Amino acid sequence: MSEHEKGFPGLSNGQTAASFCDESPGASTTPARRRTKCLTAVVCVLAVMLSTTTPVFASGTADPTSVVVDVLVARPVSLVMTVAGTALFVVSLPIAAASRSVPATTKTLVAGPARDLFARPVGDLDDWLCY
């Protein structure tokens, strides 16, 4: 028996992890008890597996038309706005720093268009240009 199997909780003396659900006649527990243990183990594993998964589409599926409009129009516009906003931010940085408005300027000129470009789900046009 390996060192890992010796310290496995729920195993009786001499029982290995591989024979936990074994229905061999030499086992020390009754068949009903073994079935209960196996069923409990399976339910616990399934509960852990199902509780840790997340749905792929939490908000539903996107309309195909909005996906096409997003990919062909909104994303390129957001890319142009991100590049132009970054250039404008660099030019206006001395003025923004003097007026202590760098965070607001960054959010408006760089972070908002970048969020629209990189973080917004494809086809979700509800929040486009809302910053």
C-alpha positions in Angstrom: 0.0 0.0 0.0 1.4 3.4 -0.9 2.0 6.1 1.6 -0.8 8.2 0.1 -3.4 5.4 0.4 -2.5 4.7 4.1 -3.7 8.2 5.2 -6.8 8.2 3.1 -9.8 9.1 5.3 -12.7 6.6 5.3 -10.6 3.6 4.5 -10.5 0.7 6.9 -7.2 -1.1 7.8 -5.7 -2.8 4.8 -8.2 -1.3 2.4 -6.8 0.7 -0.6 -8.3 3.7 -2.4 -8.7 1.5 -5.5 -10.8 -1.1 -3.6 -13.0 1.5 -1.9 -16.0 0.6 -4.0 -15.0 -3.0 -4.7 -17.8 -5.5 -4.1 -15.4 -8.4 -3.4 -16.6 -11.0 -0.8 -13.6 -10.4 1.4 -14.5 -6.8 2.3 -15.2 -6.1 5.9 -18.4 -4.2 5.3 -21.8 -5.3 4.1 -22.9 -4.8 0.5 -25.5 -2.3 1.5 -22.9 -0.3 3.4 -20.5 -0.4 0.5 -23.3 0.8 -1.9 -24.1 3.6 0.5 -20.5 4.7 0.7 -20.1 4.6 -3.1 -23.3 6.5 -3.7 -22.3 9.1 -1.1 -18.9 9.5 -2.8 -20.4 9.9 -6.2 -23.0 12.4 -5.0 -20.2 14.4 -3.3 -18.0 14.4 -6.4 -20.9 15.5 -8.6 -21.9 18.2 -6.2 -18.4 19.7 -6.2 -18.1 19.4 -9.9 -21.5 21.0 -10.7 -21.1 23.8 -8.1 -17.9 25.0 -9.6 -19.0 25.4 -13.2 -20.2 28.7 -14.6 -22.6 29.1 -17.5 -21.1 30.1 -20.8 -23.8 32.6 -21.7 -25.0 34.1 -18.5 -27.1 36.7 -20.3 -28.3 34.6 -23.2 -27.3 34.4 -26.8 -26.6 37.5 -28.9 -28.6 38.4 -31.9 -26.7 37.6 -35.1 -27.3 41.0 -36.5 -25.9 42.8 -33.5 -22.8 40.5 -33.6 -22.2 41.5 -37.3 -22.7 45.2 -36.5 -20.5 44.9 -33.5 -17.6 43.2 -35.4 -17.9 45.4 -38.6 -18.7 48.8 -37.1 -18.5 49.1 -33.3 -15.1 47.4 -32.8 -13.3 49.3 -35.5 -14.8 52.6 -34.3 -13.7 51.7 -30.7 -10.2 50.9 -32.0 -9.9 54.3 -33.7 -11.3 56.0 -30.6 -8.8 54.2 -28.4 -5.9 55.2 -30.6 -7.1 58.8 -31.1 -8.0 59.1 -27.4 -4.6 57.9 -26.3 -2.9 60.5 -28.6 -5.2 63.2 -27.3 -4.5 62.2 -23.7 -0.7 62.4 -24.2 -1.2 65.9 -25.7 -3.5 67.1 -22.9 -1.6 65.4 -20.1 0.2 68.6 -18.9 -3.1 70.5 -18.7 -4.8 67.6 -17.0 -2.0 67.2 -14.5 -2.0 71.0 -13.7 -5.8 70.9 -13.1 -5.6 67.5 -11.2 -8.0 65.9 -13.6 -5.8 63.0 -14.9 -8.1 60.2 -13.6 -11.2 61.7 -15.3 -9.3 62.4 -18.5 -7.9 58.9 -18.6 -11.3 57.4 -18.1 -12.9 59.5 -20.8 -10.2 59.4 -23.5 -8.4 56.0 -23.0 -10.2 53.6 -20.6 -13.7 54.0 -21.9 -12.9 53.3 -25.6 -10.5 50.5 -24.6 -13.2 48.9 -22.4 -15.6 49.0 -25.3 -13.0 47.4 -27.5 -11.5 44.7 -25.3 -13.9 44.0 -22.4 -17.4 44.3 -23.8 -19.0 41.0 -24.9 -19.3 40.6 -28.7 -22.9 41.6 -29.8 -23.6 43.6 -26.6 -24.3 47.1 -27.9 -26.4 48.2 -25.0 -23.4 49.8 -23.2 -21.4 50.9 -26.2 -20.1 54.4 -25.9 -21.5 54.8 -22.4 -18.6 56.3 -20.4 
